[in-house]
Amino acid sequence: MVWGVGTSVYLVAVVHRTSLGVAGIDAAHRFHIGASALSTFSILQVLVYAAMQIPVGLMVDRLGTKKVLLCGAVLFTAGQGAFALSHSYGMALAARAVLGCGDAMTFVSVLRLGSRWFPARRGPLIAQGAALFGVAGNLVSTVALSRLLHSAGWTPTFLGTAIVGAFVIVLVALFLKDHPEGHEPAPAEHAGLAYVRRQIADAWREPGTRLGMWTHFTTQFSGMVFLLLWGLPYLVEDQGLSRGAAGGLLTVVVVANMVFGMVFGQLIARHHNVRMPLTLGVIGATALAWAAVLGWPALAGGGHDPLWLLVALCVVLGACGPGSMIGFDFARPANPPERFGTASGIVNIGGFTASMVTLLAIGVLLDATGDNYRIAWSSVFVLQAVGTSQILRLRRRSERLERERIAVSRVESVHRSVALTE
């Protein structure tokens, strides 16, 4: 029940986060803005989210899950409500910033909640399980909100989602607990700036944390940018699809995300050494899919991409979210439980930083090229190249240290068992 309450908060936060993805064209008309200004909505939201990750990680480690989740739910609900009532571009921007601040407090808190309520061996499954609730939030946005937006209008749609946010605030206040009875963590003995600096420095010093961050950076952003803002305009304006057909393809991304999440979680829980092949496989498949979609007109002599190729792209983009979750599994064994919130915040910065850069690049390139989506989406390859080079640089050292820690842990476990027997 506790896990369900925590993940329901994350689900609603993702609904709020991705609601603009199905309303990008409507937002451009409502606020009379172009592509660059439209991308600023999501850029600001993601910028706030990324900037909040380390502070949120420290807050979770220091204050516990319930307080941070409650604060986050209040903020993203207030932001969504203000966005529903906004009629000016400036007010709408401020609302998305508040929403991004609240959204930033959810996922790291849910990861910490899982680490307190489930054994460590279930870590990969719990992380992918949490991500599935985020995928469900995406599904609500792409299926339900897109239809509601065109039937009920802007204000009722966004105000309705804010009311759902108020409901989860009540759930958190009444039912959420930081940890099971009798399993209270040791009280924090340190406070102040020195403690904060040490937590961040110790987490960053671990190669596993940095490997996790670059894994998150390289795998997540392509699918997130597609769902968060630019997928629907690309499919409608460049590919000539109807809104209904474009919404269906966004749903394909979300459903594929759910399937890959379950598969990846099971594989990593049973075979820890598949993490790097899965990571590189997701990166390679994403690059290949984009190359095929963006290069098709040149090979076929013009025209739109065939539907089967767009479906294939959406299926591959569905693996981006589960692929990014592998980053947390690289960071987990490198950091003790009392530092995992901080390390998770560092990892989470990666994908959202890449998403922010890509959102900006696509908006600027669309304005500069007269809405040439193929040039704009080519920015994906630059960030993939940067991230992949860092993953390859860090992988060996991280894997070596992790093997050494596992060997030491096993020796200590044997010694404890022998001592208890004697």
N, C-alpha and C positions, 0 to 999 in steps of 0.2 A: 504494500500500500504506500509506504513512504517513497519507494523508488518510483511508483506510478505518479505520485504527486509532483516529485521533482522533474520527471521527464515531461509531464503535462505542461509545466511552466516553459520548458524549452520548446515544446511543440508550438505553443501560442506565440512565443518570441519569434520563431521562424516564420509563422504566418504573418506577423507584423513586418518582419524584415523583408520578406519576399513579395509582399502585397504590391509594391510598386512595379514589380516585374511584369504583372498583367495589366498595369495601369499607366505604363510609360507614355503611350500615345495620347491617352486621356489627359495625363498631367501636362504634356506639352501644349495641348489646346486650352486647358483650364488656366494655366499660368502664362500663356503666350510666350513660350521659350523655345530655343533651338536645341540641337543635339548636345552641345557642350554644357549648356545650362541644365539640361535634363540629367546629364551624367553627374552633375555636381550633387544632386540629391543623394545618389548612391555612394559617390566618392566621400562626401561628408559623413554619411552614416557609417561607412566602412572605416574611415579615418578615425572617428571617435571610438569605434569598436576596437580597432587595433591598438590605439593609444591606451585604452583602458585595460588591456590584457594583463600586464604585469601588476598594476595596482590591484586589479581584481584577484589575481592569484595570491598576492600578499594578504588581501582582505579575507579570502577564504581560509588561508592557513591560520590567520590570526583570530577571526571572528566566528568562523564556522559557516556552514552552508545556509542555514535557515535565514539568518539576518541578511546575507548577501542576496539570496534569491528573492526575498521579500522586497528589498530595496529595488532590485532589478525589475520585478514585476510592476511595481508602482511607477517606475520611470517609463518603461516601454508602453504601458497603458496610457499614461498621460501624454506621451509623444504621439501615439496613434490617434487619440482623441483630438488633440490640437491639429494634427494633419487633416483630419476629417473636416474640421471647421475652417481651415485656411482658405483664404481667397487671394492672398498676396504671396509672391515668390519668397520674400524674406521670412514671413511667418512659417511657411511650409518648410523652409530650410532649417529653421530653429527647431521645429517639431521633429524632423528626421534626426537631428543631432541628439535630442533628448531620447528618442527611441533607440538610437544606436548605443547610447550610454547604458540604458537598461538592458538591451539585448546582450551587451558585452558581459553582463554579470551572470548569465545563465549557464552556458555550456561548461565552463571550468567548474562552476559550483556543482553541476550534475555529475561530472567526473569524480569530484571529491566525495560526493554523496555515495556513489557506487563503490569507491574504495573503502568506505567506512562500513558499508552494509553487506559486502560480498567478499569472499576470499580472493587473494591476489591472483590465483591461477585462472580466475574467471575474468581477469582484467580486459583482455581483448574482446571477449563477448559482450561485456558490459559497455565498453566504449562504443562498439559497433551498434549495440542495442540502443544506446542513447542517440546515436546518429540517426537510427531508423525513425525515432520520434521527430527529429528535424526533417527527415524526408517526408513524413506524414504531414508536417506543416507545409512543406512545399506543395504536396498534393492538394491540400485544402486551397492554397492560393491559386494553383493552376486550373483546378476544376471548379471549385465552388465560388471563389471570389470573382473569377473572370466572368462567370455567368451572372452573379449577383450585381456586379458593377454595371453591366449593360441593361439589367432589368430594373434595379432599384436606384441607380445613380451613385454619384461620388460620396456624398455625406452619409447616407444611410449605410453604405457598404463599410466604410472605414470606421464609422461610429459603432457599428455592430461588432466589429472585431475588438474594439476597445472595451466593449461591455464584457466580452469573453475574457479579456485580460483582468478585469475586475473580479470575475469569478475565481480565477486561479489565485489571486491575492488572498481570497478568503480560504481557499484550500491550504495554502502554505501556512497561513496563520494558525489554522486549526489542527492540521494533521502532520506537518513535516517535523521530523526529528533529525538532529545532526548525526546520531549514532545509536546503536542498540543499547538497551539498558545494561549496565555493567561493563561497557566497553568504552568508557570515556577516555579520550586521549589525555596524555600528560599536559598539565597547564603550561602555557607558553611562559618561558622564563626570561625572555628578552623582549625589549621594545625599543622604539626610537629609531633614528636614522641609521645608526650603526647596524642594527639588526636587519633593517631593510636592505642595506647595501650588501651585507653578508649573504643574505638569502639569494639575492639576484646574482651576485658574483659566483657563489657556489653552484647555483643551477646552471649558469652560462658556462662555467669552466668545464662542465661535463660534455664530452663529445657527443654523447647520446642525445642530450638536449638540443644541441645545434643540428645534429643530423635529423632529429625530429622536426625542427623548425623548417629546414630546407626541404624535407619531404612534404610537409604541409604546404609550403610555398609553391612547390612545383606541380603538385597533383591537384590541388583544390580549385585554383582560380578560374580555370577554363569553364568548368561546369557552373561555378557560382556566378560568374559574369553573365553567362547565357541565361540562367534562371532569374538572376537578380534584376536585370534591366534589358540587355541588348538582344536576347534571343527572340522575343516576340517581334520587335521592329525589324530585325533581320529577316525573319521568315515571311512577314507580311509585305514589307516594302521592297526587299531585294529579291525574294523568291516568289512573290506573287501569290502566296497562299492566303486563304481566308483566315479570319481570326479564329474560327472554330478549328480549322485544320492545324493552325499554328499552336493553339492551346493543346490540341491532341499530341503534338510532337513534344511539347514541354512536359506533358504527362508521361510520355515514354521515358524521358530523362529521369523523372522522379521514380517511376516503377522500376526501371533498371537499377537505380540507386539502391532501392530496397533489396532487390535480389542480390546484387553484388555485396551489399553490406552483410547479409546473412552468410553468404559463401565465404567472404574474406574473414569474418569473425571465427567461423568454424575452422578454417584452414590454419589461421595463426594460432588459435588455442591449442591445436593438436600438433602442429609442425612449425615451431618458432622460426626455423631457418628459411621459411618462404617469404618472410617480410620484404627482403630486398628484391628478389625476383618479382614479387607482386608490384612493388613500387616502380621499378624500371619498366615493367610490362604496361602499367597504366600510363606512364609518361609516353612510352613509345607508341602505344595504340592511339592515344589522344593526338599526338603529332601527326601520325599517319592519316587519321580520319580528317583532320583539318586540312592537311595537304591535298587529300582527294577532293574534298568539297570545294575548296578555294581554287583548285586547279582544273576542275571539270570543264568549265566553259572554254578554256584555252585548248583542252584536248578534244572537246566535242564540237568546236567551231561555234561557240556562243550558246545562248539560251540559259534557262534555269537548270539547277541540279535536279536529277531524277529523284522521285520521292523515296525510293529505296536507299539512296545514298544519304539523304537527310535523316532517315530513320536510323541508319547505321551510325551516323554521327551522334545522334541523341542517345543511342544505346551505350556508346563508348563514353560519352559525357556522364552517363549514369555511374560509371566507375570512379569518377573523380572524387566524390565525397568519401566513399569507403577507402579509397587509396590514401586520402589525406589523414584518415584516422590512424593509419600505421605510424604516423609521426609520433603520436602519443605513446605508442607501444615501444618505440625506440627510447623515449625519454623516461618511461616508468622504471625500468631496472637500474637506470643511472642515478636515480634520486630517491632518498628515503621518503616515507609517507608524509612527514611534516614539511617537506619541501616540494611535494608533488604539485600543489596548487600553483606555486610560483613557476615551476618548470612547465606546467601545462599552459600557463599564460604566455610564456615565451614561445612555445610551439605554435600556439594559436595565432600569434602575430604573423607568422609566415604567410599562410594562405590569404589572410585578409589584406596584408600589405600588397601581395601580388595582385589581388582582385582590385584594389584601389588604383594601382598603377595602370592596369588594363582598362578599367572603366574610363579613366581619364584619357588614355591613349586612343581608345576607340572613338570617344566623343570628339576629341581634337582632330583626329584623322578624317572623321566623317565630314566635319565642317570644312576642313582644308581641301578635301578631294571631291566635294559635291556629292556626298552620301555614297561613296564607293565602299561598300561593306567588305569587299574582298581585301582591299588594301588595309582597312581598319582592323579586321580580324587577324591579319598576318602578324600583328604585334604579339600574338600568343607565342610564336616560335622564339622570340627574343627572350622572354622570361623563362621559357622551358629550358633554353640552352644555359642560362645563368644558373638556374636551380640544379640542373642535372650535374653540372661541373662541380658544384659544392657537395652534392650527395656523394659523388665518386671520390672526392677528396677526403671526406670524413668517415666513410663506411668502414675502412679497415681498422682504424684506431678504435672506433666505437665497438665494433664486433670483438676485438681483442680484449678490451676492458670488460665487456659484458661476460665473456667466457671466463675470465679470471674471477670475477665476482661470483658467478654461479659455482665455480669449483670451490671457492672459499666457503660459500654458504653450505654446500653439501658436506664438506669436512666438518664444519661447526655442528651441523645437524646430527652427523654420526656421533660426534663426541658427546653431544647432549643426550642422545639416546643411550649410549653406553653408561654415562653417569647416572641416568635415571634407573637403568637396569641394576647397576651395582647398589 
